[in-house]
């Protein structure tokens, strides 16, 4: 079963993509996402596992939301497409 991204999900991922563009990390991010795309579920579960440790050091407003989204293959694909779209407009 394929997960359909909601408008809120797309807005969250677009905001993340804009932050990556702002930090000028488009190319490394696309390479990394393409490499780990087959392991996205394991990566999201790792994020959940380390969540309590991470939250002790940084603000984690969108951390668990990202972990939930990255469970789905379609969200990783959307983020890659969004980064590619933003890199063309730059």
C-alpha positions as CSV (number, residue, x, y, z in Angstrom):
1,X,0.0,0.0,0.0
2,X,1.3,3.4,-1.0
3,X,1.2,6.3,1.5
4,X,-0.3,9.5,0.1
5,X,1.4,12.7,1.3
6,X,-1.0,15.3,2.7
7,X,-0.6,19.0,2.0
8,X,0.8,19.4,5.5
9,X,3.4,16.7,4.8
10,X,4.4,18.3,1.6
11,X,4.6,21.7,3.3
12,X,6.8,20.2,6.0
13,X,9.1,18.6,3.5
14,X,9.3,21.8,1.4
15,X,10.3,23.7,4.5
16,X,13.0,21.1,5.1
17,X,14.2,21.4,1.5
18,X,14.3,25.2,1.7
19,X,16.5,24.9,4.8
20,X,18.8,22.5,3.0
21,X,19.0,25.0,0.1
22,X,19.7,27.9,2.5
23,X,22.6,25.9,4.0
24,X,23.9,25.1,0.5
25,X,23.8,21.4,1.0
26,X,21.7,20.4,-2.0
27,X,24.1,18.0,-3.7
28,X,25.3,16.2,-0.6
29,X,21.7,15.8,0.6
30,X,20.5,14.4,-2.7
31,X,23.4,11.9,-2.8
32,X,22.7,10.9,0.8
33,X,19.0,10.5,0.3
34,X,19.5,8.4,-2.9
35,X,22.0,6.2,-1.1
36,X,19.8,5.5,1.9
37,X,16.4,5.4,0.1
38,X,16.2,1.6,0.4
39,X,16.8,1.9,4.1
40,X,14.4,4.7,4.9
41,X,12.3,2.7,7.3
42,X,15.3,1.5,9.3
43,X,16.6,5.1,9.4
44,X,13.3,6.5,10.7
45,X,13.2,3.9,13.4
46,X,16.7,4.8,14.4
47,X,15.6,8.4,14.6
48,X,12.8,7.4,17.0
49,X,15.3,5.3,19.1
50,X,17.7,8.3,19.5
51,X,14.9,10.8,19.9
52,X,15.1,11.1,23.7
53,X,18.9,11.6,23.5
54,X,18.6,14.2,20.8
55,X,15.9,16.1,22.6
56,X,18.2,16.5,25.6
57,X,20.5,18.7,23.4
58,X,18.4,20.3,20.7
59,X,14.9,21.5,20.1
60,X,13.0,18.7,18.5
61,X,9.8,20.3,17.2
62,X,9.9,18.6,13.8
63,X,12.2,15.7,14.7
64,X,9.5,13.1,15.4
65,X,7.4,14.4,12.5
66,X,10.3,13.9,10.2
67,X,10.9,10.4,11.6
68,X,7.3,9.5,10.9
69,X,7.4,10.9,7.4
70,X,10.7,9.1,6.5
71,X,9.0,5.8,7.2
72,X,7.3,6.2,3.9
73,X,9.3,5.9,0.6
74,X,7.1,8.5,-1.0
75,X,8.3,11.2,1.4
76,X,11.9,10.6,0.6
77,X,11.2,10.7,-3.1
78,X,9.2,13.9,-2.7
79,X,12.1,15.5,-0.8
80,X,14.6,14.6,-3.5
81,X,12.3,16.0,-6.2
82,X,11.8,19.2,-4.2
83,X,15.6,19.6,-3.8
84,X,16.1,19.1,-7.5
85,X,13.4,21.6,-8.3
86,X,14.9,24.2,-6.0
87,X,18.4,23.6,-7.3
88,X,17.2,24.4,-10.8
89,X,15.7,27.7,-9.7
90,X,18.9,28.8,-8.0
